[in-house]
């Protein structure tokens, strides 16, 4: 006899469908949504995305996965709590689109914001070995361009060290380490060895490429260290075995504030800071950057002072992060970018194209501050911002390149 499943009655507005999980007999909602009809169930203080019975809360906090994750590295020498994170203020940030747009308009007219060139390039090794087997090539195109741009940037600006044949590779926010895999393949095709590979990520990732990196190697494979840790707590100097080998730091789509934490991590680890060969960080998600954690507050404050803006640093930066999403907002079909209007604050309308341009400007200001910071804080370095692919490949297409 077929028994009808008791489906949760919660309607998910964002997905425009009913929750697909199963509820208990006599209940309206599943275990995730039962807080709506069960006052004894409360959100977990460590992770509000799940709930727990109120009378079991104290016991749950000792075994919650979030609790285990927070204390995973307590006894590890590479763990230093909040080493790369600054104290956060208790101030609430206010959104002020009107004054921010007014300042951006002045910056635009005076050409004070950085023009970032598009340098979409292709690595021949990747095009010959990887592209032929892929239907969706967007990730491969991005990886290929990032690798080739870094190689050419090193060659142009790092002539004294171009004969180096041994490096360490460090990938921040590595995920499955797909970027590292193809980066190592390209280097090995040039007879350049990656001795040690350090992979940093706070998440648990399935289908990792670690074993494939080893099997790819024609000679001695790199020693791989995968560390599950938040970048804010990372003391990476303890993981560097050979101080005489120079380090290449990479990341593809290092999200939001993680870019600022990574740059601060480089400065806070003297062994790493003194042994950098090059950096390639593709940035994204400026909308989740944080005013208190941004790496170059004086750069932003100088803009405000130069134009006598009444905005505070916190409010201006917070508004910039919200405007950054205008550069990547999805566009509906049949929209005429140069004609269709959108209201950005009460009584003020601009075209879709103008809104996108303001979003790109907001993003470039944040990125330019990062560029100026690495130039000042990493001695003898040459650094640049590039758009490594066109917008039709990825709307998040800006990378920071550095070599010494």
Buried (B, 14 or more C-beta within 10 A) or exposed (E): EEEEEBEBBBEEEEEEEEBEBEBEEEBBBBBBBBBEEBEEBBEBEBEEEBBBEEEEBEEBBEEBEBBEBBEBBEEBEBBBEEBBBBEEEEEEBEEBBEBBBEBBEBBEEEEBBBEBEEBBBBBEBBBEBBBEEEEEBEBBBBBBBBBBBBBBBBEEBBEEEEEBEEBBBBBBBBBBBBBBBBBBBBBBBEEBBBBBBBBBBBEEBEEBBBEBBEEBBEEEBBEBBBBBBBBBBBBBBEBBEEEEBBBBBBBBBBBBBBBBBBBBBBBBBEEBBBBBBBBBBBBBBBBEBBBBBBBBBEBBBEBBEEBEBEBBBBBBBBBBBBBBBBBBEEEEEEEEEEEBEBEBEEEEEBBBBBBBBBBBBBBBBBBBBBBBBBBEBBEEBBBBBBBBBEBEBBBBBBBBBBBB
